[in-house]
Amino acid sequence: MIRLGVLGSGHGTNFEEIAQCIMDGRIKGAEIAVVISDVEDAPILRKAARMGLQAVYLPADDYKTKLEGPQEDEYIRVLKANKVDYVILAGFMRMIKANFLKAFRMKVVNIHPALLPAFPGLESWKQALDYGAKLAGCTIHFVDAGMDSGPIIAQAAVHVMSDDTPETLHARIQEQEHVWFPKVINWLAAGAVKVRGRKVMIKA
Ligand code: GAR
């Protein structure tokens, strides 16, 4: 059984789908040990509490998009105290730095709403739309010290439609996120994910 620590800053729809899949057996061999948010009133915390999961607000610096210093230490402490095997970034909007990555070496997994390496950073679905890309999608990857640059575990593409708005495109990308994040967690729980350098192999 792998223990997950889920970090999120927003709506928590990915978290919700993962939790639901665990509850109804579509994800096997994984449990959610703790859900942490850097945003006190984030829906992800309310959803987690409603599901009977441990939901923790851990403040981080207001003005930065990183997690560092004593606040980073506190995140690591809470995750370790909960014996977390994998840290799942489900809409966590801060960069994870070296200390954290050292504490959870190749155990931090992020979902990004674009086909990386295209469109790293913020509001990537909007970046894809503004760029005129015909394909958008999502990427699930291990986190390394760069921005959205770690080894890729899975990707799913969606077509960009000529009448797409940022909202409609993001909604279609999220449908794929909700399919692929649980799949990846199943692979992790089954010990099916092997990493060699940048290459990730799935032996499902
Ligand atoms: C997701 O679309 C995820 O890909 C994105 O935030 C959204 C969170 O949705 N993550 C990033 O942009 C990370 N850079 P959710 O809170 O409903 O799961």
Residues whose N, C-alpha, C, O or C-beta is under 5 A from the ligand:
A	BS01	GAR	G10 H11 G12 T13 N14 F15 A90 G91 F92 I111 H112 P113 G121
